[in-house]
Amino acid sequence: MLRHELQPGKLIAGLVLVLAGVLYAGDAGGAWEIPWFVVIPLVTGGLCLAGAVAFLTGRVRRRRQKGRTGADPA
């Protein structure tokens, strides 16, 4: 099974966009009523948070790679 690295920025962005979709689906289905402008700060804030998390994740990974040497201790 192929493994991939975790990308928490993309995870947060996906969760925020799914939340926005669920809010609008509930509004369209009549479960609740939300104003049309609610999604703008939700998506904008979520994407900003996702960008910040992706930036920090990249910095941490670069720092860990920089600290490693070519020799294997095992």
Secondary structure by P-SEA (a helix, b strand, c coil): cccccccaaaaaaaaaaaaaaaaaaaaaacccccccaaaaaaaaaaaaaaaaaaaaaaaaaaaaaaaccccccc
